[in-house]
Amino acid sequence: MTPLKPYLIRSIYEWITDNNLTPHLLVNAEYPGVNLPADFVENGRIVLNIRPAAIQGLVLGNDEIQFNARFSGKPMRINAPTQAILAIFAKENGRGMVFDPEEDAGDDNPTPPEPDNPPPRPQLRVVK
């Protein structure tokens, strides 16, 4: 089964832009495979403005988010695996979704929990 997270990111991005708000991503900058501007990373995280007018070539893929942006006037190609995305939200009101980093640590097909054993049947006796 494919992961749910990329679909949620795409739908929330669309909802934010449809409401004329500014979508932002919170990214774990220490995650393997990210290509981010190191000068703007704080405490291992970075907030990226992904408003359509601020970036070019946005690809919200199932495995990775990619786009071109300028940081201090220098063009840069941004790559971030979807597992590195910690949140997507609107700048103006903070509404969006925060993702559980532990959720991505496991595999995409977790084993279902063991069913609970039913409680033992009560032992009743007739007392005369």
C-alpha positions as CSV (number, residue, x, y, z in Angstrom):
1,M,0.0,0.0,0.0
2,T,1.3,3.5,-0.9
3,P,2.0,5.9,2.0
4,L,-0.8,8.4,2.8
5,K,1.5,11.3,3.7
6,P,2.3,12.5,0.1
7,Y,-1.4,12.6,-0.7
8,L,-2.1,14.6,2.4
9,I,0.7,17.1,1.5
10,R,-0.8,17.6,-2.0
11,S,-4.3,18.0,-0.8
12,I,-3.4,20.5,2.0
13,Y,-1.2,22.4,-0.4
14,E,-4.2,22.7,-2.8
15,W,-6.5,23.7,0.0
16,I,-4.1,26.5,1.2
17,T,-3.6,27.9,-2.3
18,D,-7.3,27.7,-3.1
19,N,-7.9,29.9,-0.1
20,N,-5.3,32.5,-1.3
21,L,-3.0,31.7,1.7
22,T,0.7,31.1,1.7
23,P,1.8,27.4,2.0
24,H,4.9,26.7,4.0
25,L,6.7,23.4,4.7
26,L,8.6,22.6,7.9
27,V,11.4,20.2,6.9
28,N,13.8,18.2,8.9
29,A,17.1,19.5,7.5
30,E,19.1,16.6,9.0
31,Y,17.2,13.9,7.1
32,P,19.3,11.9,4.6
33,G,18.8,13.0,1.0
34,V,17.7,16.6,1.6
35,N,19.1,19.4,-0.5
36,L,18.4,22.6,1.4
37,P,20.1,26.0,1.9
38,A,22.2,25.3,5.0
39,D,22.4,29.1,5.8
40,F,18.7,29.1,6.7
41,V,18.6,26.0,8.8
42,E,17.8,26.6,12.5
43,N,17.9,23.8,15.1
44,G,18.0,21.1,12.4
45,R,14.8,22.5,10.7
46,I,13.9,24.9,8.0
47,V,10.6,26.5,6.9
48,L,10.2,26.9,3.2
49,N,7.7,29.2,1.5
50,I,6.2,27.2,-1.4
51,R,3.8,29.8,-2.7
52,P,3.5,29.4,-6.5
53,A,4.8,32.9,-7.1
54,A,7.9,32.3,-4.9
55,I,9.1,29.1,-6.5
56,Q,9.2,27.3,-9.9
57,G,8.8,23.7,-11.0
58,L,7.1,22.4,-7.9
59,V,6.8,18.6,-7.9
60,L,4.9,17.1,-5.0
61,G,5.8,13.5,-5.6
62,N,5.1,10.4,-3.6
63,D,8.8,10.0,-2.6
64,E,10.2,13.6,-2.8
65,I,9.2,17.2,-3.0
66,Q,11.3,19.3,-5.5
67,F,11.3,22.9,-6.7
68,N,13.5,25.8,-7.7
69,A,13.8,28.8,-5.5
70,R,16.1,31.7,-4.7
71,F,17.9,32.2,-1.4
72,S,19.7,35.5,-1.0
73,G,19.4,35.9,-4.7
74,K,21.1,32.6,-5.5
75,P,19.1,30.0,-7.4
76,M,18.9,26.6,-5.8
77,R,17.1,23.2,-6.5
78,I,15.4,22.0,-3.4
79,N,14.9,18.3,-2.8
80,A,13.3,16.9,0.3
81,P,12.1,13.3,0.7
82,T,8.5,13.2,1.9
83,Q,9.7,11.5,5.1
84,A,11.6,14.7,5.9
85,I,8.4,16.8,5.8
86,L,7.3,17.6,9.4
87,A,4.4,19.9,8.6
88,I,2.6,21.8,5.9
89,F,0.7,24.9,7.0
90,A,-0.7,28.3,6.0
91,K,1.6,31.2,7.1
92,E,-1.4,33.5,7.8
93,N,-3.3,31.4,10.2
94,G,-1.1,28.3,11.0
95,R,-3.7,25.9,9.8
96,G,-2.5,22.7,8.1
97,M,-1.1,19.4,9.3
98,V,1.8,18.3,11.5
99,F,3.1,14.8,10.7
100,D,4.4,12.4,13.3
101,P,8.1,11.7,12.6
102,E,7.8,8.3,14.2
103,E,5.2,7.3,11.6
104,D,7.8,7.4,8.8
105,A,10.3,5.4,10.8
106,G,8.3,2.2,10.4
107,D,7.6,0.4,7.2
108,D,4.6,1.2,5.0
109,N,2.9,-2.1,5.8
110,P,2.9,-2.4,9.5
111,T,1.6,-5.7,11.0
112,P,-1.8,-5.4,12.4
113,P,-2.1,-5.5,16.2
114,E,-2.8,-8.8,17.8
115,P,-6.5,-9.2,18.6
116,D,-7.3,-9.0,22.3
117,N,-8.1,-12.3,23.8
118,P,-11.7,-12.3,25.1
119,P,-12.1,-12.3,28.8
120,P,-12.6,-15.7,30.3
121,R,-16.2,-16.7,30.7
122,P,-17.5,-16.4,34.2
123,Q,-17.8,-19.7,36.2
124,L,-21.3,-19.6,37.7
125,R,-22.7,-22.2,40.1
126,V,-26.2,-22.7,41.3
127,V,-26.3,-22.4,45.1
128,K,-29.3,-23.8,47.0
